[in-house]
Amino acid sequence: MAIGLTMAPSAFDRQTKEITCTKNFVKLASRLISAGMIPLCIPMSLDLYIITLMITGHQMVAVSTATAAFVFLSVLWFLIPFLHNLRNRPRAIDGY
C-alpha cells in the first residue's frame, strides 16, 4: 500500500501529462506521498521489532526499539513538517 501510494503520482503524471507540471499535480503528489508514509512507518517499526528481538532475545528491548523508531519517524515525517508549515503560513495584516 505504501509503495502504491508513493508511486501513484509518478504513474499518474507519466500517463496523463506531457512534460508540464501543474499546481494540482503537485498537490496530488504531495498528498499521496504523505498518505503513503503512514502505512510505511508502521511496518518499518515492526521490522525493527522483529530484528531486535531476534538479535537480543529480549522482548522489552525490542518493544522499546520499535517504539523509539516509530516516534522518531513520526516526528521526522509528520511533526517537523507540520510545525514548519504552522510557523511559515501567511499571516493576516492588522486592519485588513
The 8 nearest C-alpha neighbors of each residue, nearest first, counted from 0:
[[1, 3, 2, 4, 38, 35, 39, 5],
 [2, 0, 35, 4, 39, 38, 3, 5],
 [1, 3, 5, 0, 4, 6, 35, 39],
 [4, 2, 0, 6, 1, 5, 7, 35],
 [5, 3, 35, 7, 1, 31, 2, 6],
 [4, 6, 32, 2, 3, 35, 7, 1],
 [5, 7, 3, 4, 9, 8, 2, 10],
 [6, 8, 10, 4, 9, 5, 11, 3],
 [9, 7, 28, 11, 10, 6, 12, 5],
 [8, 10, 12, 11, 7, 6, 13, 28],
 [11, 9, 7, 13, 12, 8, 14, 6],
 [10, 12, 8, 14, 9, 13, 7, 15],
 [13, 11, 9, 15, 16, 14, 10, 8],
 [12, 14, 10, 11, 15, 16, 9, 17],
 [13, 15, 11, 12, 16, 10, 17, 9],
 [14, 16, 12, 13, 11, 17, 10, 18],
 [17, 15, 12, 13, 14, 18, 19, 20],
 [16, 18, 19, 15, 13, 12, 14, 20],
 [19, 17, 16, 20, 13, 12, 21, 15],
 [20, 18, 17, 21, 16, 12, 24, 22],
 [21, 19, 24, 22, 18, 25, 16, 12],
 [20, 22, 24, 23, 19, 25, 26, 16],
 [21, 23, 25, 24, 26, 20, 27, 28],
 [24, 22, 26, 21, 25, 27, 20, 28],
 [23, 25, 27, 21, 26, 22, 28, 20],
 [24, 26, 28, 22, 23, 27, 29, 21],
 [27, 25, 23, 29, 24, 28, 30, 22],
 [28, 26, 24, 30, 29, 25, 31, 23],
 [29, 27, 8, 25, 31, 30, 26, 24],
 [28, 30, 26, 32, 27, 31, 25, 33],
 [29, 31, 33, 27, 28, 32, 34, 26],
 [32, 30, 34, 28, 4, 33, 29, 35],
 [31, 33, 5, 35, 29, 34, 30, 28],
 [34, 32, 30, 36, 35, 31, 29, 37],
 [35, 33, 31, 32, 36, 37, 30, 4],
 [36, 34, 1, 4, 32, 33, 5, 37],
 [35, 37, 39, 33, 34, 38, 40, 32],
 [36, 38, 39, 40, 35, 34, 41, 33],
 [39, 37, 1, 40, 36, 41, 35, 0],
 [38, 40, 36, 37, 1, 41, 42, 43],
 [41, 39, 43, 37, 38, 42, 36, 44],
 [40, 42, 44, 43, 39, 38, 45, 69],
 [43, 41, 45, 44, 39, 40, 46, 38],
 [44, 42, 46, 40, 45, 41, 39, 47],
 [43, 45, 65, 47, 41, 42, 46, 69],
 [44, 46, 42, 48, 47, 43, 41, 65],
 [47, 45, 43, 49, 48, 44, 42, 50],
 [46, 48, 50, 44, 45, 49, 65, 51],
 [49, 47, 61, 45, 65, 51, 46, 50],
 [50, 48, 52, 46, 47, 51, 53, 45],
 [49, 51, 47, 53, 52, 48, 54, 46],
 [52, 50, 61, 54, 48, 53, 49, 55],
 [53, 51, 56, 61, 49, 55, 50, 54],
 [54, 52, 50, 51, 56, 55, 49, 57],
 [53, 55, 51, 52, 56, 50, 57, 49],
 [56, 54, 57, 52, 53, 51, 60, 61],
 [55, 57, 52, 53, 54, 58, 51, 61],
 [58, 56, 55, 60, 59, 52, 61, 51],
 [57, 59, 61, 60, 52, 62, 56, 55],
 [60, 58, 62, 61, 57, 63, 64, 52],
 [59, 61, 63, 57, 58, 62, 64, 51],
 [60, 62, 48, 51, 58, 52, 64, 59],
 [63, 61, 59, 65, 64, 60, 66, 58],
 [64, 62, 60, 66, 61, 65, 59, 67],
 [63, 65, 67, 61, 66, 62, 60, 68],
 [66, 64, 44, 48, 68, 62, 67, 63],
 [67, 65, 69, 63, 68, 64, 62, 70],
 [66, 68, 64, 70, 65, 69, 71, 63],
 [69, 67, 71, 65, 66, 70, 44, 72],
 [68, 70, 66, 72, 67, 71, 44, 73],
 [69, 71, 73, 67, 68, 72, 74, 66],
 [72, 70, 68, 74, 69, 73, 67, 75],
 [71, 73, 75, 69, 74, 70, 76, 68],
 [74, 72, 70, 76, 77, 75, 71, 69],
 [75, 73, 78, 71, 72, 77, 76, 79],
 [74, 76, 72, 73, 79, 77, 71, 78],
 [75, 77, 73, 74, 72, 78, 79, 80],
 [78, 76, 73, 74, 80, 79, 75, 81],
 [77, 79, 74, 81, 80, 82, 75, 76],
 [78, 80, 82, 81, 75, 77, 74, 83],
 [81, 79, 83, 82, 78, 77, 84, 76],
 [82, 80, 78, 84, 83, 79, 77, 85],
 [83, 81, 85, 79, 84, 80, 86, 78],
 [82, 84, 80, 86, 81, 85, 79, 87],
 [85, 83, 87, 81, 86, 82, 88, 80],
 [84, 86, 82, 83, 87, 88, 81, 80],
 [85, 87, 83, 84, 88, 82, 81, 89],
 [88, 86, 84, 85, 83, 89, 82, 90],
 [87, 89, 85, 84, 86, 90, 83, 91],
 [90, 88, 87, 91, 86, 85, 92, 84],
 [91, 89, 88, 92, 87, 93, 86, 85],
 [90, 92, 93, 89, 95, 94, 88, 87],
 [91, 93, 95, 94, 90, 89, 88, 87],
 [94, 92, 95, 91, 90, 89, 88, 87],
 [93, 95, 92, 91, 90, 89, 88, 87],
 [94, 93, 92, 91, 90, 89, 88, 87]]
